[in-house]
Amino acid sequence: MSDHRAFYEAGYSLADSGEADRMGRWRALGARSKGAHVADLCAQVQLRPTSVVEIGCGDGALLAELSARGLAPALDGFELSGPAADLARAREIPGVRRIEAYDGVRVPAEDGAYDLAVLSHVLEHVDAPAALLAEAARVARAVIAEVPLEANRSAGRPAKRSEAARIGHVQFFDRSTIHALLAGADLTLVAELSDPLPRAHHAFFAEDRSARARAGVKTAVRHAAWRAAPRRAETLFTVHYACLGEATGAARLAP
Ligand SMILES: C[S@@+](CC[C@H](N)C(=O)[O-])C[C@H]1O[C@@H](n2cnc3c(N)ncnc32)[C@H](O)[C@@H]1O
């Protein structure tokens, strides 16, 4: 875990302030989609949580988005990387009570402490996703997990795999693997969605006009393929997939 932690501590401690600023804007952009996904999943099952924990909250971009959306009056965040937890705490996000670095294994909270746990773009970064999901299910009655589905033809190309490895991905999921992970954590799937992502996402790192034009075409092609056949689309290129699981056998949270 210590090498793993060092990797994420370095990722949030960029010396180049221009690059740190750019990555901050990238995370804020991502948080808009991720926050919309959390809200959509909760709306699908009329879940109105009182307390939410984000495990692997990074620099707090998603917590800020969830706070702005009024998802829950009480929000907490736990993070493997100390510098990331410091950045998240410094935001002073309304509704946030605790943001703490932890060992990446045992979330420092009681069983059932939260109505909802969020694991957003974390499971693909860990060697033992089943254990982390089980830990989320220990501290919350419902869990939202979001991952990129990277077990597809485009993401399997060597250049894409090495880019994914560079940013710390060690798992390459498809939807059925996530379903199996949920079942293994005694969570019943109650809502799910996929998203081929907006143009702003695909164009974010485009450096010039022609790269931006290519990103526009890529977005249009992917959205058309996804609208026509969403399950086939995810075998061809990466979409973000988010799902909500509730503790099997638990009483539903009252809306
Ligand atoms: C791609 S970032 C996602 C951050 C945030 N959840 C979001 O969606 O914007 C992945 C985060 O997971 C954290 N992480 C990796 N392994 C972890 C673990 N075992 N427990 C908690 N966080 C972990 C990393 O430090 C990093 O901040």
PDBQT file of the ligand as one rigid body, heavy atoms in Angstrom, charges set to zero:
ROOT
HETATM    1  C1  LIG A 301      -9.076   9.016 -10.162  1.00  0.00    +0.000 C 
HETATM    2  S1  LIG A 301      -9.016   9.571  -8.519  1.00  0.00    +0.000 S 
HETATM    3  C2  LIG A 301     -10.748   9.839  -8.186  1.00  0.00    +0.000 C 
HETATM    4  C3  LIG A 301     -10.991  10.915  -7.179  1.00  0.00    +0.000 C 
HETATM    5  C4  LIG A 301     -12.484  11.213  -6.911  1.00  0.00    +0.000 C 
HETATM    6  N1  LIG A 301     -13.153  10.070  -6.350  1.00  0.00    +0.000 N 
HETATM    7  C5  LIG A 301     -13.192  11.655  -8.159  1.00  0.00    +0.000 C 
HETATM    8  O1  LIG A 301     -14.000  10.891  -8.701  1.00  0.00    +0.000 OA
HETATM    9  O2  LIG A 301     -12.933  12.766  -8.621  1.00  0.00    +0.000 OA
HETATM   10  C6  LIG A 301      -8.674   8.082  -7.614  1.00  0.00    +0.000 C 
HETATM   11  C7  LIG A 301      -8.458   8.344  -6.137  1.00  0.00    +0.000 C 
HETATM   12  O3  LIG A 301      -8.475   7.124  -5.418  1.00  0.00    +0.000 OA
HETATM   13  C8  LIG A 301      -7.544   7.231  -4.368  1.00  0.00    +0.000 C 
HETATM   14  N2  LIG A 301      -7.272   5.881  -3.868  1.00  0.00    +0.000 N 
HETATM   15  C9  LIG A 301      -6.523   4.922  -4.432  1.00  0.00    +0.000 A 
HETATM   16  N3  LIG A 301      -6.567   3.797  -3.682  1.00  0.00    +0.000 NA
HETATM   17  C10 LIG A 301      -7.391   4.067  -2.625  1.00  0.00    +0.000 A 
HETATM   18  C11 LIG A 301      -7.869   3.335  -1.494  1.00  0.00    +0.000 A 
HETATM   19  N4  LIG A 301      -7.508   2.071  -1.277  1.00  0.00    +0.000 N 
HETATM   20  N5  LIG A 301      -8.724   3.948  -0.645  1.00  0.00    +0.000 NA
HETATM   21  C12 LIG A 301      -9.093   5.231  -0.852  1.00  0.00    +0.000 A 
HETATM   22  N6  LIG A 301      -8.678   5.981  -1.883  1.00  0.00    +0.000 NA
HETATM   23  C13 LIG A 301      -7.842   5.404  -2.751  1.00  0.00    +0.000 A 
HETATM   24  C14 LIG A 301      -6.385   7.955  -4.992  1.00  0.00    +0.000 C 
HETATM   25  O4  LIG A 301      -5.528   8.526  -4.041  1.00  0.00    +0.000 OA
HETATM   26  C15 LIG A 301      -7.112   8.989  -5.835  1.00  0.00    +0.000 C 
HETATM   27  O5  LIG A 301      -7.350  10.168  -5.099  1.00  0.00    +0.000 OA
ENDROOT
TORSDOF 0
